[in-house]
Amino acid sequence: FADGEWKTYPDWETSRVIHTGDDYLEFELVYPAFSAAGKMTCHITLRKGERFFRNDVSFERMRKDFLVGPGIDLDPQRGHKGSVCETSSAVSVFEDAKPAKEGGGSTMSAIFVAPDAEVTPMTDHLNCRVLAFRGQRTFTYWAGASWSEAGEVTTALDWHDLVRRFQTGVAPAAHVVPDDDLQKQCQAVCDWAVREGLQGALQFCAYRDGECIVDVWAGTMTTNAGAAKIDGTSLFPVYSTEKPLLEAAVHRAVEQGKMSYDSPLWTWWPEFKDDGSSGKNDLTLAETLAFRSGMPPRYPKDLFPTVEDECNWRKILDWAASVAPEIRPGTKQRYMSVSYAWMLGHPLEVAMGKPLNDVLVDEVLRPCGIERDFYFAAGDAEIPRIVTVYKSKSFEKMNDDRRRRMCMPSAWAVANARAVAKFYNRLCGFDGRPPFLRKETLDYAVRPNRHPDDPIPEDVDEKWYMIFGTGFGLWGERSNLTRVFGHGGLGGSEGLCDRSQRLTVGFTCNFATDVGKVRAKLYGLVGMKWRYWKDAEADIQNIQMKSIGAARFESGRK
């Protein structure tokens, strides 16, 4: 309902299958831009044995005065007569039986939302009953239908009862701010950080049990006088905080049968092979995911002296294919600060048969619903949304639009805290939908992956160590390393997931200094207790980078 009248979206213009299998079906429909709401994306999930599908709807934009929602046809002039059951959050219909010549039997249908969702039942211009959300850019509803001749549901009473019982079991509605006190406390921390000059701008977002419990921000787009204020949609350079999304894309490719953990990396990169003496030819995809490649962590400055060189993907790949490893591949877990982008990204784009940025958008960003808040390669429309960063020469490199536009999925993405927290929430399926990665895949990905001669240190709880699974950084205590996983980036951004609490967080900022004391206060408020959470000086990115300087490890493979 917009501008005084009801409007109906036209038919969808593009579709994409996300998952097919014995357990569930997942696909996406994108509808063309319409009125002031822009394009609409419907992410639909249908689980085996369930009569109702779930539809996660999102719009490019949404005015606060718009009413939008699913509708169900009740117009008797179109033959829709029968038993109607309506509550404040559901409408179910069991229609009168049709004549035998029209197929006989009764059709039945229903639409409903989570019982605690804030909707208003209304009737539109076509005499359809609508469950209307006001000004919401995203919402979720369920719908389904049946036919009495199928023999499973044959009476109106049974159908209405089935709808009621199914609705009772769905996930609660995701509120933006269900905990006002927590929101105010976290907002106060952000305001304090800016007021005291610890940060020029920052964002913090947290989800628990699938619900957004905190979404706060403060500061301005630059430190210049009169600069515009940021908001929750503003974008920050996140550097290595983006790596788990690249990893997730690789794990999805394995699930789809397009890659294999145990296959050598040269399977998708023939130029990577050498004469066999260096160990490169034996390097597997799993070892590369686990930061065990032994390859240089970045390109050398003397061979890539300009920004144009750094953004030349073809030149990078040619150099990376020919260079020798610095440590015998597979033997030592050592961080790849920048080279992770091409060591995983190029095999991935070859396996998927399309450019790397397209793979990441299609396989990760869109399915996770963050394609408007996370960019591996920013375009003209996104550049004005990017916050200027300060207080580190390396961090400030992302003030250059050439890097912002380049897909380098180990270092150069821009995102907001909402997208980071939502990614982990979707990854694990805390939102009530099937998890983005299958449980067995994620369990494998967060299991420590190290060479027998490179064991987990006994004092890992006391001293700072980097421990990785088959991709994800592990930040739980030694007795339960997989409890918390995630990644941090240069400049202070972080994304973490505590599976024991079903808690995810995203943090972004624009000053590379004084980050720890601010981030620790926010983590403390929501209960994000990673391995070194008591030490405000502990910084995930610094701990990761520390391993690059580790002594060379020449042990043979086992």
Backbone torsions as a table, in degrees:
resi	resn	phi	psi	omega
1	PHE	NA	114.8	-176.5
2	ALA	-144.0	139.3	176.5
3	ASP	54.6	38.9	173.9
4	GLY	83.6	6.9	178.8
5	GLU	-150.1	154.7	176.5
6	TRP	-80.7	143.4	178.3
7	LYS	-135.2	147.8	-179.3
8	THR	-114.2	130.9	179.7
9	TYR	-62.8	142.2	174.4
10	PRO	-70.2	177.3	-178.9
11	ASP	-63.8	155.0	179.7
12	TRP	-63.6	151.4	-177.6
13	GLU	-107.6	-25.5	176.1
14	THR	-138.6	152.1	177.8
15	SER	-138.0	156.5	-179.5
16	ARG	-153.0	127.5	174.3
17	VAL	-82.4	127.3	-178.3
18	ILE	-98.8	-40.5	-178.9
19	HIS	-152.7	136.4	169.5
20	THR	-129.5	143.8	-179.7
21	GLY	178.8	-178.4	-178.4
22	ASP	-71.7	-24.3	-173.5
23	ASP	-93.4	-37.4	179.8
24	TYR	-161.2	161.8	176.4
25	LEU	-119.0	138.2	-178.1
26	GLU	-138.4	128.1	177.8
27	PHE	-148.8	171.7	-174.1
28	GLU	-133.6	137.9	174.8
29	LEU	-121.7	132.8	178.7
30	VAL	-117.0	125.3	-178.3
31	TYR	-101.3	148.2	-175.5
32	PRO	-65.9	161.1	178.1
33	ALA	-56.2	139.0	-173.8
34	PHE	-148.9	121.0	-179.8
35	SER	56.0	-149.0	-177.5
36	ALA	-87.4	4.2	-179.1
37	ALA	-89.7	-10.3	179.6
38	GLY	67.9	-163.7	-179.2
39	LYS	-66.1	148.4	176.4
40	MET	-115.7	132.8	177.2
41	THR	-115.3	128.0	177.7
42	CYS	-112.1	118.9	179.1
43	HIS	-105.0	107.7	-167.9
44	ILE	-109.4	132.0	-179.9
45	THR	-126.5	129.7	176.9
46	LEU	-127.3	115.9	-178.8
47	ARG	-91.9	148.0	179.6
48	LYS	-59.5	134.3	176.4
49	GLY	84.3	-3.7	179.2
50	GLU	-103.9	140.4	-176.3
51	ARG	-86.4	-13.0	-174.4
52	PHE	-119.6	136.2	176.1
53	PHE	-94.5	155.2	177.7
54	ARG	-103.4	135.5	179.4
55	ASN	-124.6	112.3	174.7
56	ASP	-95.3	111.1	-171.9
57	VAL	-104.1	137.4	175.5
58	SER	-140.5	147.5	-179.7
59	PHE	-118.2	152.2	175.3
60	GLU	-59.2	-39.1	-179.4
61	ARG	-157.0	163.9	-177.6
62	MET	-156.9	126.1	175.3
63	ARG	-77.0	147.1	-176.7
64	LYS	-64.6	-24.4	-177.2
65	ASP	-91.3	-0.8	179.8
66	PHE	-76.5	145.7	169.5
67	LEU	-112.6	131.9	-176.6
68	VAL	-148.3	144.3	179.1
69	GLY	173.0	175.9	179.6
70	PRO	-76.9	153.2	179.0
71	GLY	-130.3	159.6	178.4
72	ILE	-134.6	132.7	-172.1
73	ASP	-75.3	122.8	177.8
74	LEU	-121.6	15.6	-174.7
75	ASP	-78.0	116.4	179.8
76	PRO	-65.1	-24.8	178.5
77	GLN	-66.3	-21.0	176.6
78	ARG	-102.0	17.0	173.7
79	GLY	87.7	12.3	-177.4
80	HIS	-97.7	85.3	179.2
81	LYS	-124.1	144.7	177.6
82	GLY	152.2	-154.5	-176.6
83	SER	-88.3	123.8	179.0
84	VAL	-116.0	131.2	175.4
85	CYS	-121.0	121.6	-176.8
86	GLU	-129.7	136.6	170.3
87	THR	-122.2	-172.6	-179.7
88	SER	-71.1	-10.4	-176.8
89	SER	-137.4	11.4	-178.2
90	ALA	-155.0	147.6	172.5
91	VAL	-136.1	124.2	177.3
92	SER	-128.0	144.6	-174.8
93	VAL	-131.5	131.7	171.8
94	PHE	-120.6	105.4	-170.1
95	GLU	-81.1	156.9	176.6
96	ASP	-61.1	151.2	-178.0
97	ALA	-63.6	140.9	177.2
98	LYS	-83.0	154.4	173.6
99	PRO	-60.3	154.6	-178.3
100	ALA	-56.6	-36.7	-177.9
101	LYS	-68.4	-16.4	177.1
102	GLU	-102.1	12.6	177.3
103	GLY	107.3	-17.8	179.1
104	GLY	68.0	176.9	176.6
105	GLY	72.8	173.1	-179.7
106	SER	-111.0	133.2	170.4
107	THR	-88.7	152.2	-179.7
108	MET	-140.0	147.6	-178.8
109	SER	-150.9	165.6	-179.1
110	ALA	-160.8	148.9	167.5
111	ILE	-130.9	143.8	176.7
112	PHE	-160.8	162.0	177.0
113	VAL	-122.0	176.3	175.7
114	ALA	-58.8	142.5	-173.7
115	PRO	-54.9	-29.0	-177.1
116	ASP	-98.1	7.3	179.9
117	ALA	-68.5	146.3	-179.1
118	GLU	-91.9	93.3	178.7
119	VAL	-129.8	161.9	177.8
120	THR	-125.8	116.7	175.7
121	PRO	-66.5	131.1	-178.2
122	MET	-142.8	164.6	175.5
123	THR	-112.3	130.0	-176.4
124	ASP	-93.5	-171.3	-174.7
125	HIS	-69.5	-17.3	180.0
126	LEU	-100.8	10.7	-178.2
127	ASN	66.1	30.6	171.9
128	CYS	-95.1	144.1	176.9
129	ARG	-88.4	127.0	-173.8
130	VAL	-117.5	136.2	170.0
131	LEU	-94.3	99.9	-166.3
132	ALA	-96.2	125.0	170.3
133	PHE	-93.5	142.0	-179.7
134	ARG	-101.8	117.0	172.2
135	GLY	63.6	22.3	-178.7
136	GLN	-95.6	126.3	179.4
137	ARG	-77.2	-23.2	177.3
138	THR	-135.3	144.3	173.6
139	PHE	-161.0	168.4	-178.8
140	THR	-130.3	138.7	171.7
141	TYR	-142.0	167.1	177.7
142	TRP	-120.7	150.2	177.8
143	ALA	-150.9	156.2	178.6
144	GLY	-170.2	167.9	-179.1
145	ALA	-151.9	162.5	177.0
146	SER	-156.4	-178.0	-178.3
147	TRP	-141.4	131.6	-173.7
148	SER	-61.3	-28.9	-178.5
149	GLU	-69.6	-13.4	175.5
150	ALA	-69.3	-19.4	172.1
151	GLY	89.3	-4.7	-177.5
152	GLU	-87.1	-40.8	176.3
153	VAL	-128.9	122.5	-172.7
154	THR	-122.8	-7.5	-179.4
155	THR	-129.2	155.8	178.4
156	ALA	-60.6	-42.2	-179.1
157	LEU	-59.3	-44.2	179.9
158	ASP	-64.5	-39.7	-179.3
159	TRP	-66.5	-48.1	179.9
160	HIS	-61.9	-37.5	179.0
161	ASP	-68.3	-38.6	177.9
162	LEU	-61.7	-43.5	178.2
163	VAL	-61.3	-46.5	-178.6
164	ARG	-60.3	-45.0	-178.3
165	ARG	-67.3	-39.5	178.1
166	PHE	-66.4	-42.6	-179.0
167	GLN	-62.4	-36.8	-180.0
168	THR	-60.3	-29.7	-175.9
169	GLY	-92.8	-2.0	-178.1
170	VAL	-77.4	162.3	-178.9
171	ALA	-64.0	146.8	177.2
172	PRO	-60.1	156.4	177.2
173	ALA	-64.9	143.6	-179.4
174	ALA	-85.1	108.4	178.5
175	HIS	-88.2	145.4	178.5
176	VAL	-68.1	-43.8	-178.5
177	VAL	-137.7	80.0	-179.7
178	PRO	-77.2	-18.4	-176.7
179	ASP	-118.2	92.9	-175.8
180	ASP	-61.1	-40.8	-178.8
181	ASP	-63.4	-44.9	-180.0
182	LEU	-64.7	-41.4	177.5
183	GLN	-59.1	-45.8	-178.8
184	LYS	-65.0	-39.7	179.9
185	GLN	-64.6	-43.7	-179.7
186	CYS	-69.2	-37.4	176.8
187	GLN	-62.9	-37.8	178.8
188	ALA	-62.7	-37.9	177.4
189	VAL	-64.4	-45.1	179.2
190	CYS	-62.0	-44.2	179.1
191	ASP	-63.0	-40.7	177.9
192	TRP	-62.0	-43.8	-177.9
193	ALA	-61.5	-39.2	179.1
194	VAL	-74.7	-42.9	-178.6
195	ARG	-61.0	-38.4	-178.5
196	GLU	-85.3	-2.0	178.6
197	GLY	79.7	12.0	178.1
198	LEU	-73.1	-31.2	176.5
199	GLN	-141.0	148.7	174.5
200	GLY	-89.4	-27.5	178.2
201	ALA	-163.2	145.4	179.3
202	LEU	-160.0	159.4	175.6
203	GLN	-136.4	151.1	174.8
204	PHE	-146.0	133.1	179.4
205	CYS	-139.0	142.9	179.5
206	ALA	-141.6	142.8	173.8
207	TYR	-120.3	142.7	171.0
208	ARG	-136.5	131.8	-178.7
209	ASP	53.8	36.8	176.6
210	GLY	85.1	-7.3	-177.5
211	GLU	-105.7	141.3	173.5
212	CYS	-74.2	114.6	-177.3
213	ILE	-101.3	-20.6	178.7
214	VAL	-145.3	135.9	174.6
215	ASP	-150.3	95.7	-172.2
216	VAL	-131.9	160.5	178.4
217	TRP	-162.1	164.4	176.7
218	ALA	-163.4	157.9	175.2
219	GLY	109.3	-172.7	-176.1
220	THR	-128.3	163.5	-174.5
221	MET	-65.5	-30.7	175.1
222	THR	-141.1	175.1	176.1
223	THR	-89.6	2.8	179.9
224	ASN	-68.2	147.8	177.9
225	ALA	-59.9	134.6	178.3
226	GLY	78.5	9.5	-179.1
227	ALA	-63.4	149.1	180.0
228	ALA	-67.1	148.6	176.9
229	LYS	-75.3	148.5	174.2
230	ILE	-79.8	169.5	169.8
231	ASP	-141.3	-170.4	-176.2
232	GLY	-68.3	-17.0	179.9
233	THR	-94.6	-7.4	178.9
234	SER	-60.6	150.6	-175.4
235	LEU	-110.0	139.9	178.7
236	PHE	-122.5	146.1	168.1
237	PRO	-62.6	130.1	-176.1
238	VAL	-116.5	-3.9	177.4
239	TYR	46.0	-127.0	-169.1
240	SER	-70.2	-10.0	175.9
241	THR	-59.2	-18.0	179.5
242	GLU	-79.5	-17.9	-172.0
243	LYS	-56.0	-40.0	179.5
244	PRO	-59.4	-26.3	177.9
245	LEU	-72.7	-37.1	172.7
246	LEU	-63.2	-43.7	178.4
247	GLU	-60.8	-42.6	-179.9
248	ALA	-61.2	-37.9	178.5
249	ALA	-63.9	-39.2	178.4
250	VAL	-66.8	-44.5	178.5
251	HIS	-61.4	-37.5	177.0
252	ARG	-64.3	-39.5	178.7
253	ALA	-62.5	-35.6	176.2
254	VAL	-67.1	-44.5	178.0
255	GLU	-58.8	-33.2	-179.2
256	GLN	-83.9	-0.6	179.0
257	GLY	78.7	12.9	-178.3
258	LYS	-94.4	-12.7	174.8
259	MET	-141.1	166.9	-179.3
260	SER	-141.0	133.0	-177.5
261	TYR	-58.0	-39.6	-172.6
262	ASP	-88.8	-3.4	179.3
263	SER	-77.5	145.8	176.9
264	PRO	-66.1	150.0	-175.8
265	LEU	-61.2	-31.5	-177.7
266	TRP	-67.4	-9.4	175.5
267	THR	-53.3	-38.5	-179.5
268	TRP	-108.9	7.6	-177.1
269	TRP	-151.1	72.1	-175.1
270	PRO	-55.7	-33.0	-179.1
271	GLU	-65.0	-15.8	-178.6
272	PHE	-73.4	-20.2	-178.6
273	LYS	-67.9	147.2	173.3
274	ASP	-128.5	-155.8	-177.1
275	ASP	-78.0	-0.5	176.6
276	GLY	96.2	-9.2	-175.5
277	SER	-77.6	-23.9	-174.2
278	SER	-86.3	-17.4	-175.5
279	GLY	93.5	-5.5	-179.7
280	LYS	-59.1	-37.0	-173.9
281	ASN	-67.3	-20.3	-179.9
282	ASP	-94.8	-7.2	-178.0
283	LEU	-64.1	124.9	-178.0
284	THR	-96.7	166.3	176.1
285	LEU	-61.9	-41.9	-179.6
286	ALA	-62.2	-42.6	179.5
287	GLU	-65.5	-35.8	177.8
288	THR	-66.4	-44.6	175.4
289	LEU	-56.4	-36.8	-174.9
290	ALA	-86.3	14.8	178.3
291	PHE	61.5	38.4	179.9
292	ARG	-116.8	23.2	-175.1
293	SER	-73.7	-28.5	-176.0
294	GLY	74.7	1.4	-177.7
295	MET	-81.6	161.4	-180.0
296	PRO	-54.8	141.9	-177.5
297	PRO	-71.8	-17.9	179.0
298	ARG	-159.1	174.6	177.2
299	TYR	-80.1	152.0	-179.4
300	PRO	-75.1	140.6	-176.4
301	LYS	-64.4	-32.8	-177.1
302	ASP	-69.4	-27.1	178.3
303	LEU	-91.3	-16.1	-179.8
304	PHE	-131.8	67.5	-171.3
305	PRO	-77.6	-19.5	-175.1
306	THR	-116.6	164.6	176.1
307	VAL	-62.1	-37.7	178.4
308	GLU	-60.8	-39.2	176.8
309	ASP	-64.8	-43.8	-179.3
310	GLU	-63.2	-25.8	-178.4
311	CYS	-97.6	7.8	-179.0
312	ASN	-93.2	92.3	-175.2
313	TRP	-59.3	-40.9	-179.0
314	ARG	-64.3	-43.1	179.5
315	LYS	-64.4	-40.3	178.3
316	ILE	-61.7	-45.3	-178.0
317	LEU	-65.4	-40.1	178.9
318	ASP	-62.4	-43.6	178.3
319	TRP	-66.4	-46.0	-176.4
320	ALA	-63.7	-33.1	-179.9
321	ALA	-70.8	-28.4	-174.4
322	SER	-96.5	-18.1	-173.3
323	VAL	-76.2	149.1	179.6
324	ALA	-84.4	151.5	176.4
325	PRO	-67.6	152.1	176.7
326	GLU	-89.5	-24.5	177.6
327	ILE	-133.0	144.8	-177.8
328	ARG	-58.1	122.8	-175.5
329	PRO	-53.5	138.0	176.5
330	GLY	91.7	-12.9	-168.6
331	THR	-94.8	-25.4	-172.7
332	LYS	-137.1	134.5	174.7
333	GLN	-83.4	110.7	-177.9
334	ARG	-138.9	134.4	-171.7
335	TYR	-63.7	141.9	172.6
336	MET	-112.6	97.2	-172.8
337	SER	-66.1	-47.7	-178.9
338	VAL	-115.0	-38.1	-173.2
339	SER	-63.8	-16.6	176.1
340	TYR	-55.4	-30.7	-177.6
341	ALA	-60.7	-47.4	-177.9
342	TRP	-89.6	-27.9	179.3
343	MET	-65.3	-32.2	174.3
344	LEU	-103.6	-38.4	-172.5
345	GLY	-65.2	-42.5	-178.8
346	HIS	-68.7	-47.8	174.1
347	PRO	-56.0	-36.1	-179.5
348	LEU	-65.6	-45.7	-178.7
349	GLU	-67.7	-31.3	175.7
350	VAL	-68.3	-45.9	-178.7
351	ALA	-62.5	-37.2	-176.4
352	MET	-88.7	-14.0	175.1
353	GLY	74.5	27.7	176.8
354	LYS	-157.2	164.1	-177.3
355	PRO	-55.5	148.8	-172.9
356	LEU	-57.6	-44.2	-178.8
357	ASN	-62.8	-37.8	177.6
358	ASP	-62.8	-40.0	178.2
359	VAL	-60.1	-47.9	-175.6
360	LEU	-67.1	-38.3	177.8
361	VAL	-67.7	-48.5	-174.5
362	ASP	-72.2	-35.8	-172.4
363	GLU	-96.6	-17.8	-177.0
364	VAL	-127.4	-57.8	-171.0
365	LEU	-64.2	-49.2	-179.0
366	ARG	-66.7	-48.9	179.3
367	PRO	-59.0	-28.8	179.0
368	CYS	-88.0	-4.4	178.2
369	GLY	71.7	28.5	-176.7
370	ILE	-123.4	19.0	-175.6
371	GLU	-68.0	-14.2	176.9
372	ARG	-98.2	-0.8	-175.0
373	ASP	-129.7	1.4	-179.3
374	PHE	-145.0	125.6	-176.5
375	TYR	-133.0	120.8	172.0
376	PHE	-78.1	-24.5	175.3
377	ALA	-142.2	108.1	-176.3
378	ALA	-76.3	144.9	176.6
379	GLY	-105.1	-175.1	-177.6
380	ASP	-57.3	-37.7	-177.2
381	ALA	-70.9	-25.2	-175.8
382	GLU	-90.0	-27.2	-175.2
383	ILE	-52.6	-44.8	-179.9
384	PRO	-65.8	-16.4	-179.4
385	ARG	-86.0	-6.3	-173.1
386	ILE	-88.0	127.5	-179.4
387	VAL	-75.7	138.7	175.5
388	THR	-73.9	138.8	-176.3
389	VAL	-113.0	157.9	-170.3
390	TYR	-144.1	169.3	166.3
391	LYS	72.5	27.1	170.8
392	SER	-168.6	124.8	-178.9
393	LYS	-60.0	-39.2	179.2
394	SER	-66.3	-44.7	179.3
395	PHE	-60.7	-42.0	-175.2
396	GLU	-70.6	-9.7	175.0
397	LYS	-60.2	-26.1	-179.4
398	MET	-81.1	7.2	169.5
399	ASN	-83.3	-3.3	178.9
400	ASP	-92.0	120.8	-176.8
401	ASP	-63.1	-23.8	179.4
402	ARG	-65.3	-39.2	176.9
403	ARG	-72.6	-38.5	-179.8
404	ARG	-60.1	-31.9	-177.8
405	ARG	-85.4	-12.1	-174.0
406	MET	-90.9	132.3	175.5
407	CYS	-80.9	99.1	175.9
408	MET	-127.5	81.6	-165.6
409	PRO	-76.6	35.4	168.9
410	SER	-123.8	-11.1	-170.0
411	ALA	-151.2	-29.7	-163.0
412	TRP	-111.7	20.2	178.1
413	ALA	-77.3	160.4	171.1
414	VAL	-125.2	144.7	-175.7
415	ALA	-162.2	172.0	170.5
416	ASN	-114.3	167.7	-175.9
417	ALA	-63.1	-32.9	178.1
418	ARG	-57.1	-47.1	-177.2
419	ALA	-63.5	-40.5	-178.5
420	VAL	-64.5	-48.6	-179.9
421	ALA	-65.6	-39.5	-178.9
422	LYS	-66.9	-35.0	178.0
423	PHE	-57.3	-49.7	-178.8
424	TYR	-67.0	-35.6	177.5
425	ASN	-61.4	-44.6	179.1
426	ARG	-71.4	-39.1	-179.2
427	LEU	-53.7	-43.8	-175.7
428	CYS	-90.7	-8.4	-178.4
429	GLY	74.5	24.2	177.8
430	PHE	-66.5	-17.1	-177.1
431	ASP	-81.7	4.0	177.3
432	GLY	95.2	-11.9	174.5
433	ARG	-90.0	164.0	174.6
434	PRO	-54.8	138.3	-176.8
435	PRO	-59.1	150.0	-179.0
436	PHE	-58.7	-44.4	171.4
437	LEU	-106.3	141.4	177.6
438	ARG	-57.8	150.1	-177.2
439	LYS	-55.4	-42.6	-178.8
440	GLU	-66.7	-31.7	177.3
441	THR	-68.6	-47.3	-179.2
442	LEU	-65.8	-39.4	177.7
443	ASP	-59.1	-40.5	177.5
444	TYR	-67.2	-41.6	-176.0
445	ALA	-65.6	-29.5	-178.3
446	VAL	-100.4	8.4	174.7
447	ARG	-83.8	130.7	-178.9
448	PRO	-50.8	135.1	-177.1
449	ASN	-127.9	94.4	-177.1
450	ARG	-136.8	159.2	176.5
451	HIS	-72.2	146.9	178.8
452	PRO	-55.1	-30.0	178.9
453	ASP	-87.5	7.1	179.3
454	ASP	-130.9	62.5	-173.2
455	PRO	-71.6	164.6	175.4
456	ILE	-67.8	126.6	-178.9
457	PRO	-59.5	142.5	179.3
458	GLU	-64.8	-32.4	-176.4
459	ASP	-96.0	29.9	-175.7
460	VAL	-62.0	-26.2	179.8
461	ASP	-78.0	-23.4	-176.1
462	GLU	-95.8	-40.6	-178.3
463	LYS	-108.1	159.5	-176.5
464	TRP	-79.2	120.6	176.5
465	TYR	-136.8	149.0	172.8
466	MET	-95.4	124.6	176.3
467	ILE	-127.0	127.1	179.1
468	PHE	-118.7	148.9	167.9
469	GLY	-87.9	-148.8	175.5
470	THR	-84.9	64.3	-180.0
471	GLY	126.1	-63.7	-170.8
472	PHE	-77.8	140.9	173.9
473	GLY	-72.0	136.5	-175.7
474	LEU	-106.2	122.5	-172.2
475	TRP	-128.0	22.6	170.5
476	GLY	-84.1	171.8	177.4
477	GLU	-69.0	164.0	-172.7
478	ARG	-57.4	-34.0	-179.0
479	SER	-73.6	-14.5	-179.3
480	ASN	-153.9	64.0	-174.4
481	LEU	-58.0	-33.2	-173.9
482	THR	-81.4	-1.6	-178.0
483	ARG	-60.4	-43.8	179.1
484	VAL	-120.4	132.9	174.9
485	PHE	-139.7	159.6	-179.6
486	GLY	156.3	-159.7	-172.5
487	HIS	-155.6	156.6	175.5
488	GLY	-125.7	162.4	-177.1
489	GLY	-130.1	158.7	175.3
490	LEU	-52.1	132.7	-179.7
491	GLY	97.9	-16.4	172.4
492	GLY	118.0	-9.0	179.2
493	SER	-66.3	150.4	177.5
494	GLU	-151.0	154.7	170.3
495	GLY	-139.5	127.9	-176.8
496	LEU	-137.7	153.4	177.2
497	CYS	-133.6	125.2	173.7
498	ASP	-105.5	102.0	-175.8
499	ARG	-67.7	-27.8	-179.3
500	SER	-67.7	-30.2	179.0
501	GLN	-103.6	-2.8	-173.7
502	ARG	52.8	45.7	-175.1
503	LEU	-118.0	131.2	175.3
504	THR	-129.9	147.2	179.6
505	VAL	-135.8	151.8	171.2
506	GLY	-133.9	137.5	-178.5
507	PHE	-137.6	134.1	174.7
508	THR	-134.1	154.4	179.0
509	CYS	-159.4	170.4	-177.8
510	ASN	-123.1	1.9	169.9
511	PHE	-110.2	128.4	-178.0
512	ALA	-79.7	-0.2	179.7
513	THR	-112.4	159.7	176.0
514	ASP	57.2	28.6	-177.0
515	VAL	-75.8	-44.3	-171.6
516	GLY	-56.9	-43.8	-175.8
517	LYS	-68.1	-30.3	177.7
518	VAL	-76.3	-49.5	-177.4
519	ARG	-61.9	-39.1	-179.1
520	ALA	-63.0	-38.0	178.5
521	LYS	-63.6	-42.4	-179.4
522	LEU	-67.8	-43.7	178.0
523	TYR	-60.9	-39.3	-180.0
524	GLY	-62.9	-37.5	-178.4
525	LEU	-66.7	-37.8	-177.8
526	VAL	-94.7	-9.4	177.1
527	GLY	88.8	24.9	176.9
528	MET	-83.1	99.0	-175.8
529	LYS	-109.0	85.4	175.8
530	TRP	-82.5	179.5	-166.7
531	ARG	-55.4	-41.0	-176.9
532	TYR	-112.8	32.6	-172.5
533	TRP	-64.6	-24.9	-179.9
534	LYS	-74.6	-16.9	-178.2
535	ASP	-99.8	104.9	-176.9
536	ALA	-65.2	-17.3	179.2
537	GLU	-85.2	-13.6	-179.1
538	ALA	-69.5	131.8	-178.4
539	ASP	-135.6	122.0	-174.2
540	ILE	-57.8	-44.3	-179.1
541	GLN	-61.9	-42.6	180.0
542	ASN	-64.8	-37.1	178.5
543	ILE	-66.2	-40.2	176.8
544	GLN	-62.2	-47.5	-176.6
545	MET	-66.3	-29.1	-180.0
546	LYS	-56.9	-33.8	-175.4
547	SER	-71.5	-18.8	-179.6
548	ILE	-64.0	-32.1	-179.5
549	GLY	-86.4	9.1	-179.0
550	ALA	-65.2	154.3	179.1
551	ALA	-60.6	148.7	180.0
552	ARG	-66.3	146.3	-173.2
553	PHE	-127.0	106.0	-170.3
554	GLU	-102.7	12.8	-177.6
555	SER	-59.8	146.4	177.5
556	GLY	-69.1	163.3	-179.5
557	ARG	-77.1	150.1	177.0
558	LYS	-131.8	NA	NA
